[in-house]
Amino acid sequence: MVNFNSSIMNSPIIAYAHHKIILDNTQKPIDYEFLEANKGFEKLTGVDLDTLIGHRVREVFSGIEHSEFDWISYYGKIAITGGEEEFDKYFDLIDKWYHVHVLSNEKMYFTTLFVDITSQKRIESELINKKADFQKQNELLSSLLDNLSCGVFMVEAPSGKPLLANSAAKNLLGKGILPDCTKENLSQVYDAYRLGSSEAYPVEQMPIVKGMYGEFSHIDDMIISHPDGLNVTLEVFGTPIFSEDGDVWASLVSFFDITERKIAEEKLRVSERTYREIFDSIPDSLIIHDVDTGEILDVNISMLDKYGYKREEVQSLTIERFSAPEEPYTRDYAEKFIKKAAIGETVVFEWLNMKKNGELFYSENILKSVMIAGKKRIMAIVRDISDRKKREEEKQKLMAQLIQAQKMESVGRLAGGVAHDFNNMLGIIMGFAELALAKIGEKDPLFEYLSEILKVTEHSADLTRQLLAFARKQPIQPRELNINNSVEEMLKILKRLLGEDIDLIWKPGKISEKVLIDPTQVEQILANLCVNARDAIAGVGKVTIETESVILDKEYCSINRGFVPGKYVMLAVSDDGCGMSNEVKNNIFEPFFTTKGVFKGTGLGLSTVYGIVKQNQGFINVYSELNQGTTFRVYLTQNESSISPEAKEAKDLSTQFGNETILLVEDEQNLLKITCRMLNMLGYTVFCASSPSQAIKIIKDKSNKIDLLLTDVVMPEMNGKDLSNILKRDSLNLKVLYTSGYTANVIVHHCVLEDGVFFLQKPFSLEQLSVKIREVLGS
């Protein structure tokens, strides 16, 4: 194989192909196979490379054996004997001329390089035909000389001696044909001037003189002064006369009186100049069409500037070239409007246009029939409305985002309400299960069943906590964190979560800034995004976690609605899995939406991430294409203010007992009953109230010394916060512990617990209840 440089291999105008010759039993070339070819080959022949490589020429060019030129034998000879040749050939199967360079430096193999010279060959043919036609015209001109109304004058070359002139020439020249005239004094003898000048017409520029030097010429600005004082404007055509040897032996000119025409042309120029100035001053694009063929006859400067074409390019353009390559912007659709305009109707419609560089823009088009120079035309007025369309699209996007935000907010409120009611039920189930387990031994047949009930209840409680995270009603305890440290602490867990077939790549950015967020929420974000990435990868794959300190500017936020300019820490999780369609991307953050199979996903993972990010005033973006993987980018606000000391380490969750007196307020009767039993089991004296009013009566009884108020947050008569405020009037040292399926704004500020406020999320276990009470009362 011959090695060529990359410019030839990548050239779109030079075709390259490498072949192997195929011989029959007699060693006669009968075919050849395409081993390699470049894109230039595909472009110059129109043959797709996928149908070329590995195939024989008889398969690719059916009927090549009947071609005017025996390509197979010719190439076979070079492949067998070696060598190199260059030639021009016409390939009749695709009606093209090529300049071919063929060479072989390995027996049985040959390489071809060729370029398309079809246009060159056709131009040469046209020139030959034109030359022959011109010679015939000269012969015809000689025979008709005496009958012509135009002036004809011929002089000898190179002397300039007059040879012949018809009567029309003598009349137009005004002095006849002077025998003493030479090429040096032509201008003075015949008083020839250039239009608009008082100086003699330059001799070397006169067609009669140019013809002596073998030049064809044409002028329409020669003024001849007659003896009667009148000036005549002449249009002159100069033609050299050649001998058989190719030498110029004479120069022939024909000329016409165009005085009246020049006057009319000047008037027309003034009129056209006025029309053109008005036409080109209009800011909208104007296009004049032929009413029958649709051919473009004229355009204004605004059209050329808008579409990016030169004036000489426009006439050959079609509706398809001006239009977006998509429905409904087709010729058939456009012709419906054109037909209406042709019968006198003014048609207004919108169109998606395409510029020369491929850029698209919307326009409002007006078509109407007009009369120009006595002929019926179609005038198209094209007004760019891209900005208007953009504003409309932005408005629609904003409306869609508003609807989506309202939808997510409604779903969030629903999720929070469901979680609250469901948590109450789970609390009852969990409580009775724990009380039952406390009454029986591990060998009891019911112990296993009750333990399973407790496990399922705890799992259900996790689901409700995810719902609360989505609804942004989960209480949090933010800390000042370096996001890199938080990720590194989870790497081992995440690797086990992803499994052995998936590589976990950690690319930490140089981040000195910190974020204010609950550490458990960072863990939830990473775990959910990694699980989602793992499930998107079939078999072996890669998950990448990256961090970076970024600044989101106004321009970025204007494109990504809902984002606010500022300084952020970006946490990204990417995978090379199956990716997502646009339809899936539009729904991924909705709770219970999942593309996984039955029993393989709850549909709460990404909705939990969404809720956590929004709860922390952050933003999340997803970039994904089918079979191209997915990237989630979470933006958390950089914390620039001072932060309180880090929260204390979690205490041991072993069951803790006490002997204080507790006032329990719970409007759900079954939950009140089971919580009371749990408190008794822990050693506490318990007063139970099913309503705030009943609790007030109990505490006003001075004989009842209450150490702790354990109250639900949301109750029919009043909320738990208001109840605690009332009860503290009579018992200033009263400690309070709030419980709820979700938190209300009465005990949290932007979902963050205020200092000195204690909260226990429902449902809770016996251990969790015991530890939290000791935390409030002091162990």
N, C-alpha and C positions, 0 to 999 in steps of 0.2 A: 504494500500500500504506500502511496506517495503522501508524504506529510506536507500539509499546507498551513500557512499561518492562520491565526484566528480570524483576521479580517476577511479572508476568503471564506472560511468555514461559516462565519456568521453573516456574510454579505447577503442582503435581500435581492441583489441584482445579478449576482454571479451564481449560476447553478453548478453544484458539485455532486458527482456520484461515482461510486467505486463498484466495479462489476467483476463477475467471474464468467468466462465464456463457457458455453456448453457445446460439446462435440458429439456427433453420432459415431457409429462403429467405424466409419471410414475416415474419422478425424476431420469431418467437415463441420464448420460452425452452424448450429441449428437454432441456438437461443443463447441468451445470457441472463444472469441473475443479478438483481440489485442487492448489494451487500451493505451499502451505506450511502446516505445522501443528506444534503443540508436543506434548510428552510428555503433557500434560494431556488432549489430544484422544484420544491412544492409550489412556489409562487410563479415561476416562469412557465411551468407545464400544467398547473392546475390539478396535479395528482397528489392526493393526500399521502403523507409519508407512511402512515399505518398500513395502507394498501399497497405500498411500494416495496419496503424493505423485506427481503426474504422471498420475493416473488420474481417470476421471469418476465421478460419484456413482452412475450406473446400474451401473457395474462393481463399485464397492465395496459398495453396498447394493442388491442385486438385488431388483427388485420395488418400488422406491420410487415408481414411477409409479402404483402401485395403492394407495399409502398413504392413510390416512384424511385426511391433510392434504396439499395440493398444494405441497410444499416448493419444487419447481423454479420454478413460476410465481411464488410469493410472493417468493423470492429474486431471480428475474429482474426483477421490477418494480422492486425497490429498486436493483439494479445498473444498470438503464437510466435510471431517473429520479433516482437519488441519494437521499440522506436517511438516516434512522436510526430504527429501531423496536426495541421491547422487549416480549416476551410470554412466556407459559408455554405449552408444547405437549407433547402426548404423542406420542412416536415409536414407533409400533406395531411397527416391524420389529425393534427390540431391547427392546421392552417397558420403556421408561423415559420419565420426565417430565424436561423440561429448561426452565430459565429462559434464554431466548435474547436476546442483544443483537446486532442486525445493523446494519451501517452501510456506506455506500459514499461515498468521496470521489473516485472515478475511474470514469468510465463503463465499463461492462462488467465491473467488478471489485467484489467485495464481501467484507467480513470478518465473521466470526461469532465471538462469544464466548458460551459457555454453561456453566452449572453443572448438576450432577445434583440435581434436587429430587424424585426418585422417593420417597425416604423421607418427605419432608415431605408430599407429596400423599397417600400412603397413611395417614399418621397423621391427616391431616384427615378422610379418608374414614372411618377407624375411629371418630374422635370423633363424627362425625355419626350413625353407626350406633348407637354406644353411647347417645347422647342419645335417639334414637328408641326404643331398647329400654327405656331408663329410664322414659320417659313411659308406655309400654305397661304396665310393671310397676306404676307408680303407679295406673293405672286398674284393673288387676287387683287391686291391694291394697285399693282402696276397696270393690270388689264382694265381696271375701272377708273383710272386716274382722271381721264378727261371728262368723266361724268359726275365727278364728286363736287359737292357744293363747298367743301372745306378747301382751304388753301394747301397746296402740296408744293414743296420746294426741295430740290436735291442739289447738293454740291459735291465736287470731287474731293477726295481725300488723298493726300493731306494738304493740297494747295488751297482749297476753299473756292475753287472756280465754279460758278453756277453751271449746272448741267441741264436742269429742266425745271419748269414751273407751270402750273395750270393757271387758267384765267382767274380763278378765285384767289390764288396767291398774289397775282399782280394787283388785283383790286384792293385786297386787304393791306398789302404793303404800301400802297399809295404811290410808289415810285417805279413800279414795275420791277424787272430784274435787271440790275446794272452789271454789265460784263466786267467792269473793273473792281467789283466787290471782292474782297478777300476776308479770310477769317480774322485778320488783325483789325479791320476797320468796319466790321459789320454794324456795331452799335452806332457809329457816327453816320454811316451811309444811310441807314434806315431810321434814324432818329428814335432808337429804342430806349425806353426807360423802364425802370422797375416801378410797379405800382406803389405810390406813396413816397417816391423819391424823385428828385430833379436831376440826379446824376445818370450818365449813360449806363445802360445795362451791362454788367460785367461780361466781357466776351467769353471768358472761360466757363461761365455758367449757362451760356445759351445752348439750348438743345442741339442746334445745328453743329456747334463746335464739339460738344460732348460726343456726338455721333461719330465725328472724325476719329475719335480715340476709342471707339468701340463701346461707348456707353449708351444705354437706353435712358431716356429722361423725359420728364414731364413738368411743365410749369404752367401756371395760370395767372401770372402777375406781370406780363410784358405789355407795356404801353407803346403803341406806334403813333407818331405824330404825322397826320396827313397834311399835304400842302394847303388844304382849305381851312386848316386850323383846328379841325376836329381830332380828338384823340380816340383811339380804338384800343380796347383791352383784348388781348389775345390769350387763348389757351393753346399751348404748343406741346406737341409730342415729338420727341427726337428718336430716330431709329438708325443705327449703323447698318450699312450694307456690306456683307462679307463676300469675298471671292471664294472659289473652291478650295484655295489653299488656306482659308481662314483669315486672310488679311482684310482689313477695312479698306475698301476702295471708294466708298461714297457714304454720305450722310443724308438721310431723308427726314424732313420735318413736315408734319401736318398741323395746321392751326385753324382756329375758329374765332369768330368775333363773339366774345362773351360779355360785351359791354352791358347790355341789358340784364344779362344774368347776374353780373357782379352787383349791379344796382339792386336787383331783387334779393340777392344773397345778403347784401349788407342790411337791407330792411329786415330780412328774416333773422339775421344774427342779432340785431337789436331786440327783435321780438323774443327770440329764443333766450337771449341773455336775461331779459326781464323775467321770462317764465322760469328759467333755471335758478335765478336768484331767489324767487319766491318758493320754487319747488324744494331747493336745498336748504332754505331757512326754516322749514317746518321741522320741529323736533321729533315728531313721530316718523317711523319708517314708512315710506311710500313705495309701492311696487305697482307698475303698470303692466297688465297682462293682455295678450291677444285673447279676444273673447272666444275664439274657436279652438285654438291649439293650446292655450294656456302658457305660451312662450312669454318669458319676461322681456319686455321691450325697454323699460327704463326703471331706474331706482334713484332715490335721492341719497345725499351724503349720509344722512342719519341711518339709513338702512345699511350702507356699507360699513359704517362704524359699529353698528349694533351687531351685525352678523359676522364681521371680520373678513369680508371678501373684497377683492379688487373689482373694479367695474367690469373689466373684460372677462371675469370669471362668472358673472352673474347670469348671463343670458343662457348658458347651458344647464343651469341648475333646474331641478324638478321639485315638486312638492315634497317628495320623500326626503330630499336632502335638507330641506328647511325644517322638517318636523321630527319630533321625538320618535324613536323606533319602537313604538308601542301603541296598543289600542287606546283610544279610538282615532289616533292621529294619522290616518291613512289617506291615500289619494281618493278612494271611493267616498270617504266621509267628507273630504274637502270639496269634492265636485258637486255634492248636494248643495252646498252653500253657493258655489260658483254659478250653478244653473239658476238658482233663485235670483242672484244678482243680475244675470244676463237678461232676464225678462223684466228688469226695472225695479226689483225689490231691493231695498237697503237691508243688508244682512249683518247682524252683530253677533259675535260668538267669541268664546275663549279658545285659545290654542296653546299647546306646549311646543315651543320652537327649539331648534338645535342650531347653534352657531357653527362656524367652520371648524373651530377647535373642539367641538363636541359638547360644549357647555349648553345647558338647557335653561330656558326662561319662559315664563308664562306671558301671554299677551292677550289684549282685547283687540279683536280684528273687526274692521268694518269694510264690507265689500259693497261697491256700488258701480253701476254702469255709467260711463262718461263718454263724451264725444271729444276726440283729440284729432286735429287735422282732418276733420270730416269723417273719421272712422270710429266705430264703436269699440271701446276698450273697457276692461275691468280694472278699477283702481282699488288696491288693498291698502288700508290704513292700519298699521300695526303699532299698537301702543303697549309698551312694556309695563306689565302690572305685577312684576315679581315681588316688589316690596309690599304691595297690597295683599298678594296671595300669602306672602310670608307672615304678614300680620294676622291674616285670617287663620293660617295654620297654627301660629303661636296661640291665638285665642282658643282654637279647638283643643290644642294640647293642654293649655291651662285648664280648660273646662274638664277635659278627661282626667287630668291630675287631681282636680278638685273633687270630682265624682269618686275617683279611686281613694283619695284621702278620706272622704266622708264614709265611703264603704268600709275602709279598714278601721276607721274610728268606731263605726256602728258594730262591726264584727268584734272589735276590742271590748266594747261595752257589753255585748252579748256574752263574750268569752268570760269576762270578769264576773258577770251575774251567774252564769252557769257554774263557774268554779266555786263561788260562794256557797250556793245551795248544795252542790255536790260534796264540798268539803264537810259540811255539817253531817251529811249521811255517812261519809267515810269516817268521820270522828266517832260516830255511834258504833259503827261496825268494828273499828279498831279498838275502841274501849271495851266493848263486851268481849271481844276475842282475847284481849290481854287479861281481863278479869277471870275469864274461864280458864285460861292457861295457868293462872296463879292458883286456881283451886284444884288442879289435877296434876299428876306426876307425868314424867316423860314417858313412862311405860303405858300410860292409859291409851287405849286405841284412838281416843278423840284428840290426843295431843298433836298428832301429825296433821289431822284435818284443820284444827284451829290454827296451827302454825302456817299452813298454806294460805288460809284466809287472811292472816295478818300480812303475809308477804304480798299477796295480790292487792291488799288495801294500801300498803306502802307504795307499790308501783303505781296504783291509781292516783295516789297523792302526788307523785312525781309529775304525772300528766297534768294535773290541775295547776301545779306550779309553773309548768310550761305555758299553760293558757294564761296565767297571771303575768308571766314575763312578756308574752305577746301583747296583752292588754295594758302593759306598763303600770300594773297595780301591785307589783311585787316589791316589798320594802327592801331597800339596799343599804349597805354600809360602805360608802366609798372610801378608798384609800389612795394616797399618792403613789403611783406605780411607774416603774420603768418597764415599758411594754416588752422590751427584749428579755429582761429578767423573767417576766411572767411566762413568755413562750418557752424559754430554755428550761424552766422548771417542769414544763409539761411534755418535753420532747420524748422522754422514755415512754410515758403513757400513750402518747399519740402514735409512736412507732408500733406498740403492741396493738393499738386500736386499728391501725391500717393493715397489719399483717406482713408476712415475709415477702410477698410478691410485689409490694408497692414500696418504692424508695421515697423516703421523706427527706427533702432538701431544705435546709434552713439557711436563709440569706438575710442576716440581720443588718439593718442600716445603722449608720452612725447617729444615734439618737441620744441626746442629752436631756431633751425635754421629757416631762412626765405627764401622765394623764390621771384624772381623778375618776376612779371607777371601782366598783366592788370586785375584788379578786375572783370571786366565784363566777362572776359574769364573764370575765375574760376566759375562764375555763370553759364555760358553756358555749361561748362563741367559737372557740377553737375546736372543741369536741364536735359540735354540730356541723361545722363546715368541713372538718376532716372526714366525718362519717359520710356526709353527702358526697365528698370527692371520692371516697373509697367505693361507694355504691355505683358511681358513674364509670368506674374503670373495670373493664372485663379482662381478667387475667393480670398480666404484668403491666405496671404503670408507674407514674411518678406524681407525687404531690409536693408542691413547693410553698413554703411559708416565707413571706418577706415583710420587712418593716421599713418605713421611711418617714422622715420628717418633711412635710409638704406645706405649701401655702396655696390655698385655693383663691384665685383672683375673681374679679367680677365677671370676666369673660367666660371662665369655666362654669361659674355658677349660673350664668344666663343660659348656658346650654343644658346644664343639669338642674332642672327645676327642683326647688326645695332645699338646695345647698346654700349655705351662707358663707361669704368670703371670710377667711381667717386662717390661723395657723393650726395645723392638725398633725396627728400621728397616724400614719396609714398602716393598717395591718391587712395583708393580702394572702389569700389561700387559693392556689391554682392547681388544676389537675389536667392531665392529657386524656381525659375520658371521652365519653360519647357526646358531650355537649348538649345544648338545648335549642329547641325551636323558639321563635319569637312568641308563639302562643303559650308555650310553657313558661318562658321568662316573665310573661305578664301576670302569672298566677302563683309563682313560687313562694311568695311571702304570705299567702293566705293560709290560715289554719286549716288543717285536715286535707289540704291539697297535696297529692303525692302521685308520682309516676311509677312507684314501686308496686310490686304485686301484693295480693291480699296477705295480711298478717306480717308484711315485711317493712312496714313503716307507718308511723302515726300521722305523718303530715304536719308535725308540730316543730320539727327541727329548725327549718329556716324561718318560720314565723316567730320562734323564740329568739333567734338571732336578731331579726328585724325589731322586735319589741325592746330588746336590751339596748340596741344601738340608739333607737329613738328615745328611750328613757334617759340615756346619757347625752342627749342633745347632739348626737352624731349622725352620720349619713352612711349609706351603703349603696354600692354600685355592683352590678353583675355584667360581665362581658362573656358572651358565649356564642358559639356557632356549632351546628351539627357536625360531629366527627372531628371537631377542632379543639375540644376541651373547654374548660370554664375557669374564670377568675372572679372571685368575690373580693372587693376592696372595701374595707371598713375604715371610716375616717372618724377618729376620736379627738375632741378638742384638747389642745395642749393646755395644761394647767399652769398658769403663771402666778397665781396667788399663793400665799403661805397656807400650809395644810396643817391641821391638828395632828398630834402624834398618832402613830399607827395603832390600830385596834389591838386589843389584847388577844393572846392566843386562845383558841377555843378550849373550854374546860372539858374535863372528863365527863362523858355522857352516861356514867353508871348511875343507877337509881339512887336518889337522895331523899331522906325522910325528914320530917319536922313535926312540931307539936303546936304551931301557931293556929290562930283562928282566921278562917278565910270566908269572905262573902262572895258567893258565886252567883253571877247574873247571866242567864241564858234564856232566850225566848223560845228556843227549840226544846220541847219537853224531853224527848228521848236523849238528846245530847246533854241536857241539864242533869238527867238522871244518871247517865253513865259517868259523867265528869265528877259528880258528887261521890260516886262509889270509888272512883280512882283516888280522889283526895283523901277519903276515909282510909283507904288502904295504905296511903303514904303517912298516915298518923295525924292528919290535920282535923281540927274541929271545923265543920262546914255549916254555914247558913246558906240555904238555896233560895233564890228569888227568880221567878219566871218573867219579871218585868221590872223596869226602873222604879216604878212607884212602890212596888213591894220591897225593893232594896232600900229605898229611902226610909220606909217604916222600920225596917230591921235596924238600921244604923242609928235611928233616933231613939231607940230603946237604950237608955244609958247602961243597962245591965249587960249589953252585948258589946264587948270590947273586940273590935275588928282590927287585925294586923294587915290584911291584904284584901284588896278588891280585885277579883278575877272576873272581868266583864267582857261580853261580846261587844263589838264596835257598833254594828247596825242592828237596831231594835225598833219596834213600832212606835213607842212613846217618845223616846229621845235616843241620841247616840251615846256610846260609851264615854266619850270625852266629856260631854255635857253632864252626864251622870256623875263622873268622878269629881268634876268641879263642884257640884252641889254637895256631895258627900264630904268633901274635904273641908267644908265650912264647919261641920260639927266634929270632924276628926282630922286635925291638921297634919298629923304624922301618918295618915293613911297611905300605904303603898298601893300602886295600881299596876296590874298586868292586863294588857288588852289581848283579845283573841279574835280572829276573824278568818273567813274563807278568802277575803281580800281586804286590802287596807283602804280606808277612806281618807279624804283630805283632812278630816278632823284630827288625825293623829300623825299625818305625814305631811311634809312640805316638798312638793315636786317628787313624791315617792321616796324621799330620804327621811329616815327616822330622826326626829329632833332629839337633842341631848336630854337624857333623863327619862325618856319614854321607852317603856319595855313592851315588846310585842311578841306574840307566839302565833305562828301560822297554823291554821287548821288544815287538815287534821293533824293531831299530835299524838305521840305515843306516851305511855306512862313514864318512860325514862325522860323524854323531852320535857314533859310537864314538871316532873320533879326537879330537874336541873334548873329550869327557868325560874321556878318559884324560889329556889335557894339563892339564885342570882339576884332576884329582886329584894328578898328579905335579908340577904347577907348570910353566907354560910358560916 
